[in-house]
């Protein structure tokens, strides 16, 4: 095998390796982009969950206040009724 033939085979091998490397990099970048999109979707779901939790806490606190006022009102009504 002549030096020129060896050089040509080496070049062809190098071109193939570089092509394979570029394809691998593109696949990896596409995978990472999909992972990033999934992470962003998960973060949005968590944000929505936290907003819902906060709204539920606020509704629960308002309901607790209303119940306390109702019980207090009933207690006051019974107290005043007992005086008569």
N, C-alpha and C positions, 0 to 999 in steps of 0.2 A: 504494500500500500504506500503510495507516494505521500509526500508531505502535503501536497495540495489536497489530495483526497481526505487525509486525516483532518486537515483544516476545515474542509467543507462539511464533514461529518460533525465536527465539533461545533461549527456554526449552526448547523441544523438542530443539533441537540440543545444548544443554548437558546435558539429561537423557540423550540418546543417548551423548554423549561420556563422561559419568560412568559409565554402564552398561558401555560398552566398556572403560573403564579398570578398573572393578571386576572384570570378567571376565578381563582381562589379568593383573591382580594375582593372582587366584585360580589361574589357569593357571601363572603363574610360581611361586607358592608350592607348588603341587602338584609342579611339576618339581623345585624345590629340595628338597622333602621326599623325593622318589624318589632324587635324587642323594645325599642324606645317608644314606638307607637303604643304597644301594649302597656308599657309602664305609665304612659300619659293617660291612657284609658282607665287604668287602675287608680291612679291618683285622682282622677275626676270622680270615679265612683266613691272613693273615700271622702272627698270633699262634699259630695251630695249626701252621703251617709251622716257626716258630722253636722251638716246644716239641718237635716231631718231630726237628728238627736237633739240639737239645740231647740228646735221648734217644739218637739215633744216635751222637753223639760219645761219650757215656758208655758205650754198649755197645761201641763201637770201642776205647775206652781199656781197658775191662775185658778185652776179647779180647786186646789187645796185652799186658797184664800176664800173662794166662794163658799165652800163647804164650812170653813171655820166661821164665816159671817152668818151662814144659815144656822149653824148649831148655836152660836152666840145669841142670835135673834130668838131662836126657840127657847133657849134658857132664860132670856130676859122676859119673854112672853109668859113662861111658866111662873117665874118669880113674881111678876106683877099680878098674874091671875090668882096666885096663892094669897096675896095681900087682901084681896077683896072678900 
